[in-house]
Amino acid sequence: MAIDLYTAATPNGWKASIMVEELKEAGAALPAVSVHTIDLRNGDQFSDAFTAINANQKIPAIIHDGRAIMESCAILEYLAEQFPTPLLPLDERKWDVVPWLYWQAANLGPTFGNKLSYTRYMDDVEPIKKEHPLTRFNNEAQRLVAILESRLEAHDFICGNEFTVADISIWPWVRGWKWSKVDITKSPRLMAWVDRVRARPGVERGIAYGVPKDEIDQWSAERKAQYAKSGASIASNTPQKST
């Protein structure tokens, strides 16, 4: 049965769209994929229709064969198991890869995301009140960057010499290091990995979901302003709309 993908142009959204395109590259027998863009600025994620798919009201989400799956890393694992390819070994080597999905979800994503929020989105917060969280999240981000730099010392990808779902989950967040102002320039192996992953055709198609072709690698000033406004709304202490 077809796959319905509900997503937007964000790091978590790109995980799912890159996964779809990398499965195609790997020769998986994917059914038709229907992409539904969720307008986060308009609050589409809070609609009754989307909440019925994802009670957490976040993107991405999928429906496949009547089953709704939420959480980006769960989607990667689900699709990898439903459509087996080298993106996720299904023997004991699976456990060389899956913990890095959880590491990204529990560590890298929240840390980079919080650093981004305090750096770009909280203009209504006094600078002195941002000093501690900015330092804390930057220090933690640098710790995580050092872990990745060490992982890449012996091989080309996060879990070895094969590209896997671990790379898919981590790359969209590290890719945006300039936007988050997390300096990775002192980590040459990580910088090379960012470029290596970006060069993959499936990745190029995946990050094109929801973004004009000429803005895949560099957003326009207008789009940056739109995302900053949307991010400020999400980062605000004003309660988010919910059902």
BELHUSUL-V104467 format. One record per backbone hydrogen bond with DSSP energy under -1.0 kcal/mol. CO is the residue of the C=O (numbers start at 1). NH is the residue of the N-H. If there is no record, write none. Layout:
BEGIN
co->CO nh->NH
co->CO nh->NH
END
This chain:
BEGIN
co->3 nh->34
co->4 nh->63
co->5 nh->36
co->6 nh->61
co->7 nh->38
co->8 nh->10
co->10 nh->14
co->11 nh->15
co->12 nh->16
co->13 nh->17
co->14 nh->18
co->15 nh->19
co->16 nh->20
co->17 nh->21
co->18 nh->22
co->19 nh->23
co->20 nh->24
co->21 nh->25
co->22 nh->26
co->23 nh->28
co->24 nh->27
co->28 nh->30
co->32 nh->3
co->34 nh->5
co->36 nh->7
co->38 nh->40
co->39 nh->44
co->43 nh->46
co->44 nh->47
co->47 nh->51
co->48 nh->52
co->50 nh->53
co->50 nh->54
co->54 nh->57
co->61 nh->6
co->62 nh->69
co->63 nh->4
co->64 nh->67
co->67 nh->64
co->69 nh->62
co->71 nh->75
co->72 nh->76
co->73 nh->77
co->74 nh->78
co->75 nh->79
co->76 nh->80
co->77 nh->81
co->78 nh->82
co->79 nh->83
co->85 nh->88
co->87 nh->165
co->91 nh->94
co->92 nh->95
co->93 nh->96
co->94 nh->97
co->94 nh->98
co->97 nh->100
co->98 nh->101
co->98 nh->102
co->99 nh->103
co->100 nh->104
co->101 nh->105
co->102 nh->106
co->103 nh->107
co->103 nh->108
co->104 nh->109
co->107 nh->111
co->108 nh->112
co->109 nh->113
co->110 nh->114
co->111 nh->115
co->112 nh->116
co->113 nh->117
co->114 nh->118
co->115 nh->119
co->116 nh->120
co->117 nh->121
co->122 nh->125
co->126 nh->129
co->127 nh->130
co->130 nh->134
co->131 nh->135
co->132 nh->136
co->133 nh->137
co->134 nh->138
co->135 nh->139
co->136 nh->140
co->137 nh->141
co->138 nh->142
co->139 nh->143
co->140 nh->144
co->141 nh->145
co->142 nh->146
co->143 nh->147
co->144 nh->148
co->145 nh->149
co->146 nh->150
co->147 nh->151
co->148 nh->152
co->150 nh->153
co->157 nh->160
co->160 nh->157
co->164 nh->168
co->165 nh->169
co->166 nh->170
co->167 nh->171
co->170 nh->174
co->171 nh->175
co->174 nh->177
co->176 nh->180
co->177 nh->181
co->177 nh->182
co->184 nh->187
co->187 nh->191
co->188 nh->192
co->189 nh->193
co->190 nh->194
co->191 nh->195
co->192 nh->196
co->193 nh->197
co->194 nh->198
co->195 nh->199
co->197 nh->200
co->200 nh->204
co->201 nh->205
co->202 nh->206
co->203 nh->207
co->206 nh->209
co->208 nh->211
co->212 nh->215
co->213 nh->216
co->220 nh->224
co->221 nh->225
co->222 nh->226
co->223 nh->227
co->224 nh->228
co->225 nh->229
co->226 nh->230
co->227 nh->231
co->228 nh->232
co->229 nh->233
co->230 nh->234
co->231 nh->235
co->232 nh->236
END
